[in-house]
Amino acid sequence: MTDLEAQLRAVVRGEVGFDVTSRALTTMDASNYRRVPAGVVAPRDADDVTAVLAVCRERGVPVVARGGGTSIAGQATGTGVVLDFTRHMNRLVALDPEARTAVVQPGLVLDRLQEAAAPHGLRFGPDPSTHSRCTLGGMIGNNSCGSHSVAWGTTADSVRELDVVTARGGRLRLGRDWAGAPDGLRALAEGERARLRTGFPDLPRRISGYALDALLPENGADVARSFCGSEGTLGVLTEAVVRLVASPRARALAVLAYADESAAAEAAAGLLPFGPLTVEGMAADLVPYPAALPRGGAWLFVETGGESAEEARARAEAIVRAADVVDALVVTDPAGQRALWRIREDASGTATRMPDGTEAWPGWEDCAVPPARLGAYLRDFRALMTAHGLRGTPYGHFGDGCIHVRIDFDLLTAPGVARFRRFSEELAELVVAHGGSLSGEHGDGQARAELLPRMYGAETVGLFERVKGVWDPDDLLNPGMLVRPAPLDKGLRFSVLPREPVDVAFGYPSDGGDFSAAVRRCVGVAKCRTTSVSGPGVMCPSFRATGAEEHSTRGRARLLHEMLAGEVVTDGWRSEEVRDALDLCLSCKGCRSDCPVGVDMATYKAEFLHQHYAGRRRPAAHVVMGRLPVWLRAVSRTHTARLVNALSAVPPLARAAKRLGGLAPEREIPRLATRTFSRWWERRRASGPSAESPGLRGDLVVLWPDTFTEHLSPGVGRAAVRVLEAAGLRVALPPTLRLEKPPVGDGRTVALDPLSLLRGRGRVCCGLTYVSTGQLDRARAVMRRTLDLMEPVLETGAPVVVLEPSCAAALRTDVPELLHDDPRAARLAAKVLTFAETLERHAPGWTPPRVDRPVTGQTHCHQHAVLGDAADRRLRDAALLTGELSGGCCGLAGNFGFEKGHYEVSAACAQEQLLPSVRDAPEGTVVLADGYSCRTQLEQLAGVRGRHLAEVLAEALDGGPGHDGGEASGHESGGRG
């Protein structure tokens, strides 16, 4: 323990973290910059803040205040002590609906304030796209704005009073009429009134520099307002009184389509007289699924409010009539509006990749110009990028003249960094020439502060330095930001990463085979830190269960980044810190779809475990759960399923088995099927044509006997056969098809080679359990054997129907990414269909039976992330299965929930959405759960039997419960009981 750490621990009641993990998690924010802190303190109150400042002042150690860590200019990083306000100082202290004010602590997430204000018809005006994880303290520090600033202004417009601790320990309450001003500030400002009146551009999004013009008497001598946007360089915020605004009772969203970006930019200012709530713009090259938008090359998202839906719609339609558009769409449905807004809000992440996959970076993320000049500025901006051979996709707050953009800078090589500097200098001149501000939302930080003299001139920047001296004479708070800044091209976070590709197992096709590039995907926008999930979203269940940064996708990516850098995490793949952070990753793959930049932490975890345990003894749970297919096949071959079930039902034996196997003692050992799905299939075929329905000549489909269907839920396989055949399809099982022989019987099945049957029916395997435990060498061997067995199928047009979503996802993604050198892997992946996709594509004229019941349950996380559920929704609708499935993750997640030490997190994940949705469902509701893990979690935690969609349809075909087209497999009621 260092002397600094010991001294802080002696005086601080909150956590003091100087360990590897704490430091590694805070080396970066969402910018291009990286600084390694000495340590992190999570203060409990203002007294803790004062104590930290006293210790650090005595020792000359800088202090940086940090909220959600989503700053894009580098101001949330530092080399001294980082104050993390999100752990303890995160409360809503008070809310006064009558006065329309709230008292908040700096670590309070914006969405939590919005949720508390909503029942009173109120809201906090500014709403950045990071509203689900950004904090009020960070918003005040950066003077954040968001999409509604045309109606409700910036954060500074919403601040009443601020409680601040100065670097020398003074406690001030800042407000109007010089309230709380530190000694010397008033005299300094009054002596510079002429400069304050003439030296600051008058535009709605002028965020750069200190807001010293707020100290003018005509502006109320508002010390609190002048403090906003100071980026933690003047004092440390401990509490704030903020103003709330009335939220419209109803809203409508008009999406206006224009031919191109310039036309949209030119039109934006002309819409402001209509009083819209938003005027947001983006172009087609940033939209991954433009089909959801009206036809055009660029769009304005214009939101209107009203006392009723009709009034809001009328205002939106008036704007549409007044606008000269190519096409337009007006949406009043809240769900439809949310879906459209997601396109806009995810741009902060999707913009980090160019359409061809090239990386793009912030740095000139949010310049702002007068709205009337936006069109001209954008044309000049595009021309400047072209002149430097750069590409970027502007989007943002067109109504305020504020543009966000990520540019494909080369920040890895010296020539690329030099071009980054030249471009930055020329762009600063261009922004100033258009009367703009270098920062229009996110602050200057390190990215732009060096260029402030070009905007304000040397004398005004000198005044900034004098103001900093009044507030913080020791330069203790966030040094290198705003005044006396660090160079904009120093301390780039990429400079510490390996220059050569790291030797890894997966192919990382979206990142050029480079694991470092895969890790670089995480830019820090931290959508994974959202504490609640709405709709079908999944990411990141472990963070929502623990609230710890190291259990977020971003936190894990930061640790991997530092592992590759080797400065903080020094033992590479052997790092226990990285292993421990990844241990609670459920491998749900939610980040693969929900993260705006497609970070795939499940794959990174498998890679890390593979490297970490190379040549070392693995945990017992990896042997037991990772090699589950081996053990289950052994039980099947020896016909000992009944014996295993009997032994596992004896409590002392079950406890001993779980202890030896590294399994959670709270878990029940699942019962094995006494007859596997494949054996049922063989017996059924052996019974001859009399057991077959005549006349089927439909498409051939190959039903994949995954491990879970084969050994644990054979009733799902039997039900699927029943439904597929009812739809007129011919069903076969791997591993080999003899296409040269005519079909047997009535043509429903295809003859199988008896010798291939003896070589191991059912030995096809996707390798999922090996991948999830990081046994990638074994996974590759299993996958290659599977490809050998499946070669005859690959030569046919038959799809491969996979009933277990996690296995289907493994076949579609893990197999081709792990066997990236084998073209057969991609061919197999292309053949994989879900049960619903098979019926939709290969039996398009078939109508499913009417079930006519409500449903509840959860969309499988792998289905959400990899496979998609559109076909399932359409199939449910056709069967009159009404209602929506919840999002999130069941928490069992294959081996995760069975491993010792994971039960508490596993149960917490289930309690978030899955279990409440089942508990709240009315009697007679069908509980759908296509995944074996989901069904097991429901049974063990809620005593409810979930069913695969195939089981529900098979039961309806046969006229009621208890029928599955063959042999019943346990309880078949499928309702809430």
Disulfide bonds with the S-S distance in Angstrom:
none
